[in-house]
Amino acid sequence: MRVHRVLTAAATTGAVAALGLTAAAPVQAAEYSSALKIKGVQYDAPGRDSNKCSGGNTKNEYLTIKNYSRSKVNLKGYVVKDASGNKFAFKDSHTLEPGDYVHLRGGKGTDSDAKNVVYRQNCNFIWNNDKDTIYLYKPSGARADVHAYTKKANDKDGNGYITYHG
């Protein structure tokens, strides 16, 4: 006679915890409660990559951050990082109205609330063309949003742009 045992998720989790084991969750599994989230990323700038400040295409690589709350949010103090530790900190005030967004672009340029753009003032690319992880941190240091991508899995049409939150 065979005995079939069924473990509930709670029992399994309890047993794993009792053994001191942890299960690794995918990077983007957590949904963070944040007003600002990563709406999308143009991780592969159109054209041949050139990080020259004059005539290069780093300004065509950008991250879109959107305010999903019903209140204004100031970007000052927010930080964006990639998996390698490259980072950009919003040092100046840039207010996003509810539903508004900003493109954080590579290259050099003039930030503009009216045009919804902030430049990194750096002509090096930040996002890898094959895979990367994008982290958005609140001024407090708490994680606001995170998304990992691979070109093969997340960019089905091959245009170098991935959408996360609608």
ABEGO torsion letter per residue (X at the ends): XBBBBBBBAAAAAAAAAAAGBBBBBBAAABBBBBABBBABBBABBBEBBBABABGBAAAABBBBBBBABABBBBABGBBBBBAAGBBBBBABBBBBBBGBBBBBBBEBBBBBAAAGBBBAGBABBABBAABBBBBBBBAAGBBABBBBBBAAAABAAGAGBBBABX
